Structures are given as structure tokens and as C-alpha cells.
């Protein structure tokens, strides 16, 4: 007899059924040790599916109650350990139930299900839960960034383009830019969440079932927003995983860029910020070294995110329904990427208020290298009526001559400006000393840029107030999503209580 003894049951793929040989050990698909991250999601789906089957009278109530009782016992003993002992990977719940209750009872759980929806439901549950963690920590970082920006709206510093001094700005203005980027990161993540939190349960392997499964009920019990409208799409499309990779790749690219800023600004040559020692390492030979390790890890995760993204896109390449098992590699990368992203967001949240800024040096640097030259040209346009391009060329000559003669913005004179004007157009411009001094003042440069989104302190504060209002809305969005998932878990347990209590 080919039927296995219940207490020794080891799954549906045994020699003598469809296939004649034992599967090679290294090829075994349903290995529990390979799906540890998703075990809790399989467990939740097992329970919700049994509740639905019982409520729809598709299996005997007594059998459903018995199976649910065993699943709850595994929770007390430890889901992971119980399922590792039973084996079977995503089918470990069925193997536990058959071993404990016999195939006549435990064998009923898989009615209307497939490895297809088992795998996709669990993947979406884990993606959803991990994405919720990212949303939580992302909002915490946004709050920290806004607070630091508010504290530094008057901290004048150089702005850089092409790695060179560009124009004076403030640290608060630059941090406000970070707040804007993180706001978009949250928006992308929430959009992905809404696409991910759709239930494939009941779709089986692509056509669903000819048993009258209640897909809406299973979706509700698992905390999904709704069931997927196409059973084919629910199982054989995996773009939601690509969604996750895209969201994380962009987020980690953003975090990596800021980590590089901090690493650059913390060098001896820049000296604008000091990273606390707890985020740094040193050298085994160069005892003077203080290496910013945490920012380097953050930058590195940006590269890892791109690698995972490319792996995932290649795993999905090919005809519909063809790439199946190779997706395991991209999923392993995805789970690690989610966890490392939460780690890095936690680091950034704690690091921001602990950074020590050299504000006096930043202020001095903002005015040392002609970054305020734009406003000298602006004064020529405003007060002398010159075309912008003419003023631009005159000031360009002024800056070159200043570098050649070792004259910086603090020592520039109207005579030197006139010399540049004569060289360009044959006559002086006659800008006053007062206007010239005002134009080369980095703080005045910042104050006068009060346009929407500009660096003027009061304007930055207005925009930060907008960012705070959006953050409050996004925090409510996160809280609502988390509460809906938590409420579904309570609803599932209440439904189990009702069924277990109704056992004859």
C-alpha cells in the first residue's frame, strides 16, 4: 500500500505516486528551512483557510475545529520548531495536521488550495508586514529631519554642484530637501503597499476552484484590502515583488547619497560635521583613524538594493508561468533588503540629532570661494540696468582676476569690479561699496531668496510646516493600515474561537 502512515507522513511528493524516484536532497522544493521568514504567514493562511472552509460547510465542522486546535497548540510550542520538525515547507501545516490527526482529517486542509496561492499569499503577507515596518521607521526619520531642519534654518553653509562651491544656502534648507525626498519615498511605499495588500487566496494555481470558496472571507481574515480580481493574475504575476525592490532601491539610493554627504563633510579637509564615535570604527594599524562605518553600510545597501532589483527582474523574465523556483533567490534578497533598510532607517533616526556641526566653519566657508558671485551680477542688473549676460561675464572676469591676485570676496573693491567691466565692455559700472558689500554677504544672499521653496529662514520654516502637516497625514495612513491588519488578526482568532467552541 502506497498510502503513508499518518505519523510518518512526509508530503505528497513520494516515490510511487506520480513519480517513481525519490527527489534529490538538494533539489527538494518544499524545504522548511528555506522558508523560515514566511512560516508565520503560511500559518495564518492555514487558519484563515480552515475557518472559511468550515463556515462554507465545505469540510466537517468537527474536523475543522480539531485542525484549528492543533494549529493553536503549535503556537504555544513554537510555530517554527513544530513546522521544522514536520517538514514540508509551505505545506508544513498540512504535514503537522496529518501526523497528528491522520490523513482523513488533516488531509482536508488543502481543499481548493495550491502551492501557488500558498506561496503568493505568504509572500504578500510578509511584504506587507515588512513594508509597514519601513513606513513606520521612514516617518520617524522624516520627523527627525524636520526637527533638525527647524533648528538650522539660520546655519549658513556652502552649497555644492559638481563638487565645487555653488551658492550659499543653509543647513536647514538642505535638510528640508531631505524631508521632501523622504516624503516621496513614503508616497511610493504606500502606493506599493496598496498594490501588495491584495489577496490571492483561493486563486489556487491560476483558475481557482470549482468548490464554492469564499475568497472575500479569507481576504478579510488575513487583513487584505480585497481579493485579487483575476485568479490568473493573482498567481502568475509577480510585479508586486518588483514594486518592493523598486521602492527599496530608490529609498536606499536616497539614504546612500546622504550618507556620502556625511562621510565627505566629516573628512579632515571639510571638517563640517563630526559623527559620534558609536557609529565609527578605527584601524588596526593607523591608530589615528576614525572611520564612519554606519554611513558606509548605508551607502553599501544602496548598491545591494540595485543588485536585488536586477536579480528580481531577471527572475521574472520569460513566458508567463515559466520562472517559478528561481524566484526563491530574489525573495531571499528581498527579505534581507527589507530588514537592512529598517536597520539603516533606525541608524539615521538616532544619528541625526547626535551629529555635531561646525557651524562657524560652515559660515566662513560659505563666503570664501565666490559662491555669492551671482548676487554681484544681480546687483549690476538691478542697479545699473545691465543685461544678465553682460553682468555675468563681467563678474566672471572679476572672479578670475581675484583668484589670480589672491583677492577673495571679503576684500573685493568697486575699483576691481570696474576693472573687470572695462576689460569686458570698455567702461566701468560704478557699483557702490555698500551694494558690493551687501552682494558678497552670504547671510544676505540667503535672506534675499525668500521665493517659494528658497533658503530664506522664514520661507524654510513655512515649507517645514507643510512637511509636518503631510507627515501627520502619512502617520495617520500608517496607523490606519497597521490597525486594519491587527484587527484582522483579532477577527481571525474570534472566528477560530467560535468554531473550536462549536465542535460536537
Helices and strands as residue ranges (DSSP letters): G 6-8, G 25-27, G 32-34, G 36-38, H 39-55, H 61-77, H 79-86, G 89-91, H 92-101, H 103-106, H 115-151, E 156-161, E 164-170, H 171-196, E 198-199, H 215-221, E 226-227, H 231-236, H 239-265, E 273-274, G 277-279, H 293-316, H 327-352, E 356-357, H 359-366, H 373-384, H 388-405, G 409-411, H 414-425, H 433-439, H 442-447, H 457-501
